[in-house]
Amino acid sequence: MKTLVTFFLSTALIGCSMSTTTQSRVIPLADAQSAFDEAFRPQVHFTPPQKWMNDPNGMFYLDGEYHLFYQHNPDASVWGPMHWGHAVSKDLIHWEHLPIALYPDELGTIFSGSAVVDWNNTSGLGTPDNPPVVALYTYHNADMEKQGRIDFQTQAMAYSLDKGRTWTKYADNPIIDNPGIKDFRDPKVMWDAASDKWVMVLAQKDHIGFYSSDNLIDWQLESTFGEEIGSHGGVWECPELLHMPVEGSDEMRYVLLVSISPGGPNGGSATQYFVGDFDGKTFTLDEQWQTELTPQPAQFPAGHRFADFEQGAGQWQATGNAFVNAPTQGGHANQPPPSGFEGEYLINSFADQDRATGTLVSNEFVIEKPFINFLIGGGQHPDKVGMQLLVGGKVVKSETGKNREVLHYASWDVSEWQGKAAQLRILDQESGSWGHTYIDQITFADAPASNRIEPAIWLDYGTDNYAGVTFFTTPDAAEKRPVFMGWMSNWLYANQVPTETWRSAMTLPRTLHLQETEAGLRVGSRLVIEVNRLSGQTVKATNLDAGKTMTLNAGAATNHAIRFDFTASAIERSQLALSNGANEKITLTLDPANGYVTVDRTQSGNTAFHDAFANVQSAPLFSVGNDITVTVVADRSSVEVFVNDGLTVVTALVFPETVYDTIEVSNESFALHDLSISRLQSVWQK
């Protein structure tokens, strides 16, 4: 049978309701295979046909079909004006690409959101015989943002009367105005049977707002959660409230997912979660979780204040145009002001709308204290944006921001240079995204500064599972599972990963489960059983001893994804490498005695595109029995590691020349057991 793939090209858009015309071009099989067979193109993961993709949006299940929408820039393979891309599947594995569902209009671009099947037509937008699918999303008004306003994000809705194929924007958008919060976005809606109403969770800068509605149109703020609990290393985004059973009991609990960027456990973006109860208005954190997540306060020791910039920057020499008017009273014109600095003034290089570059160098001084403490914020560009310490004209210390508009504490141990002459250099050599720095309160002290310690529990400890949510299902739907998919990338390097035709993939779909563990209630992730249908060529072994290797022989599908399943000792340390013929590898370490798992991707393949990519990722290991069970799915540009029924998950991008097809147990490792290696059929190629 002849296989066809359809690509959709958008045309000009007119009017608030965004009447759109879509043209499709059918590509013959040979071209389609080429289009989905580029270097690093995943073979079992969802990817857009072309251009940029990030967060999954509006996912719902209806009449045997899964709908996946996603943040999409149809004009470039980097982030840009957001649309909602669209695809459907009958099995969560094979996807049909559909036309773009939602386009920007005069109210803004289309940021993340959700969709629900309004099966009782509570909105009145359909009929009892043909209830609507209702999408709720965030408008992002870039023009208002450029004016320096903070109310540029509002909530809106659209509806479909043909099961999600075409959409009409609600005539009276927005349905929730901005109350004066800069980051006010990502509505996720559920039907809460206990309170018999619709409930929306909305990210509001550093906390979550809970809203209720009887009709999906008129919303009331009921409460907020999270201002003083959980990780706040970055902006809170893409929340979801789930009502889940505790496995093996009759107990039901609520789980709140919250994505955060940056601030993840291994750098950049990640998703934390909270377990508790919800009464239709207020989310109350579980008591054990409240104790476990209690934060420790920040410390900024007193000392000699070298520069607070309240009286200017007269002792500093500027080059370029980024600092010519330093210091700045808060933000520049047309810039939402930063926060977290002290007093009225700070160094802020967001000049010429973030296009300016330059340096600001202090007069020479003698290092008399063992620590230099300061506040820093802005862009994350090592050695290009931030502050440096120069001794003898050479850079000996450097600090950059975290892609945040909130300043945080930083500290340098400079004890080895005490008594020596030095200078500080504040620099901005980046005119692109996040091309600015903030510096304040430079202090010489006897002790280091430390930021507030904010414990968090993470859904996935890897660097590359972000903004994930589950598919909405109606109470009478055949699909009862909480099926989760996340964006498989990280804002640290998402725009720089080495793909061009397309950029980004989704995780494999997973079902979430709530389980009692030695550490308390935890959410685990299991691959959906539909993934098992992809297994093809398989080799097995009862044992694989230290120093031994096992390879899945190359066949016609040499560069297809591979699944590894095995058990390891729950007492002894195990270490193994997954590798290919180019000597590229990841190293997986399981250390039950010390309670951790690590995934080392420093030798995984191409890592040169970003300084933060080649890293070792660590995660907690929970004891659940006499063995540790492990599943790893390795695709052309990712590895997903599931340990002990998914209680520990590490998802990481990798960019090897070919898929890893060999497993090698290190000489110092305990043996592996019940090993199986299977090649997975491509979901794109026939």
Secondary structure by P-SEA (a helix, b strand, c coil): cbbbbbbbbbccccccccbbbbbbbbbcaaaaaaaaccccccccccccccccccccccccccccbbbbbcccccccccccbbbbbbcccccccbbbbbcccccccccccccccccccccccccccccccbbbbbbbbbbbbaaaaaacccccccccbbbbcccccccccccccccccccccccccbbbbbbcccccbbbbbbbcccbbbbbbbccccbbbbccccccccccccccccbbbbbbcccccccbbbbbbbbbbccccccccccccccccccccccccccaaaaaaabbbbbbbbbcccccccccccccccccccccccccccccccccccccccccccccccccccccccbbbbcccccccccbbbbbbbccccccccbbbbbccccccbbbbbccccbbbbbbbbccccccccbbbbbbbcccccccbbbbcccccccbbbbcbbbbbccccccccccbbbbbbbccccccccbbbbcccccccccccccccccccccccbbbbbbbbccccbbbbbbccccccccccbbbbbccccccbbbbcccccccccbbbbbbbbbccbbbbbbbbcccccbbbbbbbccccbbbbbcccccccccccccbbbbbbbbbbcccbbbbbbbbcccbbbbbcccccbbbbbbbbccccccbbbbccccccccbbbbbbbcccccc
